[in-house]
Amino acid sequence: MTTTKLDLTGLKCPLPALKTRKALKGLQPSERLEVHCTDPLAIIDIPNLLNEVGDSLVATERDGNRIVFLIEKGHVTT
């Protein structure tokens, strides 16, 4: 399984959600995206984005002011 890392530390809302959305578009189903953020609003924005686009939040970790999201690209339905 391929995991792509995306470092969005230092970026403020709405950039983490927008850049995560763009990165997810380039992934194939079942590939994973590991997103690193420092924006406190990302803890709300990223899960809301995933609910909107149908991808899955596998895990969320906090390390100080850093938030790490592990996201799995959803399967395309017809």
Backbone bond lengths (Angstrom), bond angles and torsions (degrees), N, CA, C in turn:
res aa  C-N    CA-C-N  psi(-1)  N-CA   C-N-CA  omega(-1)  CA-C   N-CA-C  phi
1 M - - - 1.454 - - 1.533 108.36 -
2 T 1.301 115.99 130.49 1.459 122.28 -178.41 1.528 110.36 -87.54
3 T 1.330 116.09 133.40 1.464 121.54 174.74 1.520 108.34 -122.29
4 T 1.322 115.73 123.83 1.455 122.81 177.37 1.520 107.82 -100.44
5 K 1.327 117.22 135.99 1.463 121.03 178.67 1.522 110.05 -100.83
6 L 1.329 115.08 138.63 1.455 122.23 -179.43 1.527 108.22 -130.10
7 D 1.324 116.79 112.52 1.466 121.89 -178.78 1.521 109.77 -95.23
8 L 1.313 115.75 107.63 1.464 121.73 -179.43 1.524 111.10 -113.90
9 T 1.342 116.41 21.56 1.461 119.48 179.81 1.526 109.74 -62.46
10 G 1.314 114.35 139.56 1.456 120.82 179.24 1.514 114.26 90.21
11 L 1.312 118.16 -14.50 1.469 120.52 179.78 1.521 110.33 -85.79
12 K 1.313 116.00 144.56 1.467 122.13 -179.18 1.522 110.55 -107.58
13 C 1.318 114.67 160.56 1.460 123.78 178.73 1.537 109.01 -52.67
14 P 1.304 118.10 134.33 1.459 131.00 9.53 1.530 114.22 -99.22
15 L 1.336 118.12 8.93 1.466 120.71 -172.79 1.528 114.77 -58.68
16 P 1.348 120.85 -42.06 1.470 117.66 179.36 1.531 113.25 -58.51
17 A 1.313 117.62 -43.23 1.469 120.23 179.44 1.533 110.87 -67.58
18 L 1.322 117.56 -41.74 1.468 120.31 -179.32 1.530 111.72 -65.27
19 K 1.318 116.83 -43.03 1.461 120.00 -179.68 1.533 111.57 -71.58
20 T 1.329 116.73 -32.15 1.466 120.02 175.16 1.523 109.97 -65.80
21 R 1.321 117.09 -44.40 1.474 121.27 178.44 1.534 110.05 -57.90
22 K 1.319 116.66 -45.77 1.465 121.06 -179.02 1.535 110.67 -63.17
23 A 1.328 116.90 -43.10 1.467 120.74 -179.78 1.526 111.08 -64.90
24 L 1.325 117.61 -37.92 1.465 121.12 -179.79 1.526 111.67 -65.14
25 K 1.313 117.07 -32.92 1.467 120.54 179.41 1.523 111.89 -62.06
26 G 1.331 117.03 -27.75 1.458 121.24 -178.86 1.516 114.82 -86.64
27 L 1.340 117.19 -1.21 1.457 120.78 -178.06 1.524 112.13 -95.82
28 Q 1.317 115.05 154.12 1.460 122.26 173.73 1.533 108.34 -90.97
29 P 1.344 118.05 156.36 1.466 120.41 177.14 1.529 111.30 -52.21
30 S 1.313 115.63 138.99 1.467 126.81 179.87 1.527 113.76 79.14
31 E 1.331 119.27 -8.07 1.456 119.78 173.65 1.525 108.21 -73.82
32 R 1.332 115.12 156.12 1.460 119.87 -176.94 1.520 111.83 -116.24
33 L 1.329 113.90 152.29 1.457 122.57 178.04 1.523 107.31 -126.49
34 E 1.329 116.16 125.81 1.460 121.96 176.26 1.521 107.36 -105.81
35 V 1.325 115.60 113.90 1.466 122.06 -174.27 1.527 109.67 -109.21
36 H 1.326 116.17 126.14 1.467 122.54 177.50 1.520 108.43 -107.30
37 C 1.346 117.06 123.01 1.469 122.68 -178.04 1.526 110.18 -131.77
38 T 1.324 115.36 156.51 1.458 121.01 170.81 1.532 111.41 -120.61
39 D 1.312 117.95 -7.14 1.458 122.06 178.67 1.524 109.31 -72.49
40 P 1.334 119.06 118.94 1.465 120.47 -178.34 1.526 113.80 -60.75
41 L 1.320 118.02 -25.28 1.467 120.30 179.08 1.530 112.61 -74.35
42 A 1.321 117.21 -14.53 1.464 120.35 178.94 1.523 111.64 -61.63
43 I 1.330 117.63 -28.62 1.459 121.70 179.88 1.535 110.90 -62.85
44 I 1.323 116.53 -22.34 1.470 122.70 176.16 1.529 110.12 -98.46
45 D 1.329 116.09 -46.19 1.466 121.56 -172.61 1.530 113.75 -66.42
46 I 1.325 117.84 -43.46 1.477 120.24 -176.22 1.528 110.87 -66.03
47 P 1.349 120.04 -49.70 1.472 118.06 176.93 1.530 113.17 -59.69
48 N 1.333 117.80 -37.41 1.469 120.14 177.10 1.523 111.23 -63.55
49 L 1.325 116.90 -40.97 1.462 121.17 176.57 1.528 110.29 -59.72
50 L 1.320 116.68 -45.48 1.460 120.34 -177.81 1.519 111.76 -65.05
51 N 1.323 117.59 -37.55 1.470 120.22 174.82 1.521 110.78 -62.25
52 E 1.308 116.39 -36.86 1.462 121.96 -178.78 1.528 111.97 -69.70
53 V 1.341 117.10 -42.26 1.466 120.28 -173.99 1.530 113.43 -95.21
54 G 1.342 117.51 -11.48 1.461 120.32 175.32 1.521 115.33 88.44
55 D 1.320 117.71 15.53 1.459 120.64 175.85 1.534 108.58 -94.03
56 S 1.347 116.65 166.23 1.461 120.84 -171.55 1.525 112.51 -109.59
57 L 1.321 115.04 137.21 1.450 121.29 172.49 1.525 106.87 -89.25
58 V 1.334 116.16 111.28 1.461 121.95 -177.32 1.521 110.29 -81.70
59 A 1.331 116.81 -42.68 1.470 120.72 -177.92 1.521 109.72 -157.91
60 T 1.335 114.41 153.31 1.457 122.33 172.87 1.519 107.05 -132.55
61 E 1.332 116.44 131.80 1.461 121.11 177.52 1.520 108.98 -128.51
62 R 1.323 115.36 147.86 1.462 121.38 174.10 1.511 108.46 -118.25
63 D 1.322 115.53 134.04 1.464 121.62 176.26 1.517 106.45 -136.15
64 G 1.318 116.57 94.19 1.458 120.34 -174.51 1.518 109.03 67.64
65 N 1.330 116.20 -124.36 1.473 119.39 178.96 1.528 111.82 -92.92
66 R 1.327 117.51 2.34 1.469 121.46 -179.56 1.530 109.68 -93.24
67 I 1.328 115.47 135.45 1.463 122.49 175.79 1.525 106.59 -116.50
68 V 1.325 116.08 130.60 1.462 121.37 179.72 1.530 108.13 -117.81
69 F 1.331 115.02 123.85 1.462 121.61 177.46 1.520 108.60 -108.99
70 L 1.324 116.97 134.39 1.452 121.77 171.29 1.521 106.41 -110.25
71 I 1.324 115.23 118.01 1.464 122.75 -172.32 1.517 109.01 -119.46
72 E 1.333 116.10 138.34 1.467 120.67 174.11 1.508 109.14 -111.80
73 K 1.326 115.19 129.23 1.462 121.26 178.76 1.522 109.10 -65.85
74 G 1.312 115.92 130.67 1.455 121.67 -179.33 1.514 112.23 -74.71
75 H 1.307 114.71 166.20 1.457 121.07 177.25 1.517 110.13 -82.96
76 V 1.304 115.61 142.46 1.460 121.12 178.86 1.522 108.20 -76.68
77 T 1.332 115.86 128.34 1.461 120.20 177.23 1.517 109.14 -104.79
78 T 1.305 115.32 147.48 1.479 119.21 -179.84 1.493 111.59 -107.90
